[in-house]
Amino acid sequence: MKRLLIATLFTASFAGHLFAQALPPTITKSFSPAIVPLNGLSSATITVTNPNAFPLTNVQFSDTMPAGVALITQLGGTCSTVATGGGMFTINPGVGTFSSTSSVLTAGQSCTIIVRAQGNTLGPHLNTTSQVTSNESGAGTTASATLTVVGDVPALSAWMLCALAAMLAGLSALKLRA
């Protein structure tokens, strides 16, 4: 009876790990810079992370740029490289879409995709990815970022730059004296 109890407890302690549902991969997105002048360029970075202590396979997401933002080209990334067991990245600038598939994201591993975008219509433009998925988990969340296109990026005049430099020099002198 004692052996049966120990075997049952031992089996139960491992069963939770064997049958645990995988957490879906996570996804984040950002634009840098987030504010551009009309027809200005920005880099969009999408990062996908495996939050599990085991690998996820066939990790996928897609993205479509909103009206007012043109997709120009891919700048880089690691989501479809040897580091992720290979995969596929496709980009269609004419339609403003791209997608990524990573064959394997190991435990805790992240990968990125960086694309160049151009703001060609004034105003804020919210861009949201698809849900990120994998073979081992349900669908994860989406990621959103806003690219704001302005008519003119404010700049300081020569006089304002001189005044700013004088003020910073004065503050530095006071700080050195203290």
C-alpha positions in Angstrom: 0.0 0.0 0.0 2.8 2.3 0.9 4.5 1.7 -2.5 1.3 2.4 -4.3 0.9 5.7 -2.5 4.4 6.8 -3.3 4.1 5.7 -6.9 0.8 7.7 -7.2 2.3 10.8 -5.6 5.4 10.5 -7.9 3.3 10.1 -11.0 0.9 13.0 -10.0 3.8 15.3 -9.5 5.1 14.8 -13.0 1.7 14.6 -14.8 1.1 18.3 -14.4 4.3 19.0 -16.4 3.6 16.4 -19.1 0.0 17.6 -19.7 0.5 21.4 -19.2 -0.9 23.6 -21.9 1.8 25.5 -23.7 1.6 29.3 -23.3 1.2 31.0 -26.6 4.2 33.0 -27.9 4.1 36.8 -27.1 4.5 39.6 -29.7 5.4 43.3 -29.4 5.7 46.0 -32.0 7.2 49.5 -32.1 8.0 52.3 -34.5 11.2 54.2 -34.4 10.8 57.1 -34.7 7.1 57.1 -33.8 6.6 60.5 -35.2 7.7 61.3 -38.8 7.2 64.2 -41.2 5.0 63.6 -44.3 6.8 61.0 -46.5 9.3 60.4 -43.6 10.7 56.9 -42.9 10.4 54.8 -39.7 11.5 51.4 -38.7 8.9 49.0 -37.4 10.3 46.3 -35.1 8.3 43.2 -34.2 9.6 40.8 -31.5 8.2 37.4 -30.9 9.1 35.5 -27.7 8.6 31.9 -26.5 7.6 32.2 -22.8 7.8 28.4 -22.2 10.5 26.2 -20.8 10.3 24.1 -23.9 10.5 24.8 -27.7 7.6 26.0 -29.8 7.4 25.1 -33.5 5.9 26.8 -36.5 5.6 30.2 -34.8 3.7 32.5 -37.2 2.3 36.1 -37.5 1.5 38.5 -40.3 1.1 42.3 -40.5 -0.7 44.7 -42.9 0.2 48.3 -42.8 -2.8 50.6 -42.4 -3.9 53.2 -45.0 -1.5 56.1 -44.8 1.6 54.0 -44.2 3.5 52.4 -47.0 5.6 49.3 -46.5 9.0 49.8 -48.1 11.4 46.9 -47.4 12.7 44.5 -44.8 15.7 45.9 -42.9 16.7 42.8 -41.0 15.6 40.2 -38.4 16.1 36.8 -37.0 12.7 35.1 -37.2 13.5 33.1 -40.3 17.2 32.4 -39.8 19.3 29.4 -38.8 19.0 30.7 -35.2 15.3 29.7 -35.3 15.8 26.5 -37.2 14.9 28.3 -40.4 11.6 29.5 -41.5 10.1 31.9 -44.0 9.7 35.6 -44.4 7.6 37.1 -47.2 7.0 40.7 -47.9 4.7 42.4 -50.4 5.4 46.2 -50.4 2.8 46.9 -53.1 0.0 45.6 -50.9 1.7 46.6 -47.6 1.8 43.1 -46.1 4.5 40.8 -44.6 4.5 37.5 -42.7 7.0 35.5 -40.8 7.3 31.8 -39.8 10.0 30.5 -37.4 10.5 26.8 -37.5 11.5 26.6 -33.9 11.8 29.1 -31.0 13.7 27.4 -28.1 12.7 27.9 -24.5 12.8 31.7 -23.7 14.1 32.6 -27.2 13.1 35.8 -29.0 13.4 36.8 -32.6 12.7 40.0 -34.4 11.6 41.4 -37.8 12.5 44.9 -38.8 10.8 46.6 -41.7 11.0 50.1 -43.2 7.7 52.1 -43.4 6.9 55.5 -44.9 4.2 57.8 -43.5 2.4 59.2 -46.5 -0.8 60.6 -45.0 -1.1 63.0 -42.1 -2.3 61.8 -38.7 -1.9 58.9 -36.4 -1.9 55.4 -38.0 -2.5 52.4 -35.7 -0.9 49.2 -37.0 -1.8 45.9 -35.5 -0.3 42.5 -36.2 -2.2 39.2 -36.5 -2.3 36.9 -33.5 0.9 35.0 -33.1 0.5 31.2 -33.2 2.5 28.0 -32.7 1.8 24.3 -33.1 1.9 23.7 -29.4 -0.3 26.5 -28.1 -3.5 28.4 -28.8 -3.4 31.7 -30.5 -1.5 34.4 -28.7 -2.2 38.1 -28.6 -1.7 40.8 -31.3 0.7 43.7 -31.1 0.0 47.3 -31.9 2.0 50.5 -32.4 1.1 53.9 -33.8 3.0 55.8 -36.4 2.1 59.5 -36.4 2.7 61.5 -39.5 3.0 65.3 -39.1 3.2 68.1 -41.6 6.3 69.6 -40.1 8.7 68.4 -37.5 9.4 71.4 -35.2 12.9 72.7 -35.2 14.7 75.3 -33.0 15.8 78.5 -34.7 19.5 79.5 -34.6 18.7 82.0 -31.8 16.9 79.4 -29.7 19.8 77.0 -30.1 22.2 79.7 -28.9 19.9 80.5 -25.9 19.7 76.8 -25.1 23.5 76.4 -25.3 24.0 79.4 -23.0 21.4 78.1 -20.5 23.1 74.6 -20.4 26.5 76.2 -20.0 25.2 78.3 -17.1 23.6 75.3 -15.4 26.9 73.3 -15.8 28.9 76.1 -14.2 26.5 76.2 -11.3 26.6 72.4 -10.9 30.5 72.5 -10.9 30.5 75.1 -8.2 28.3 73.2 -5.9 
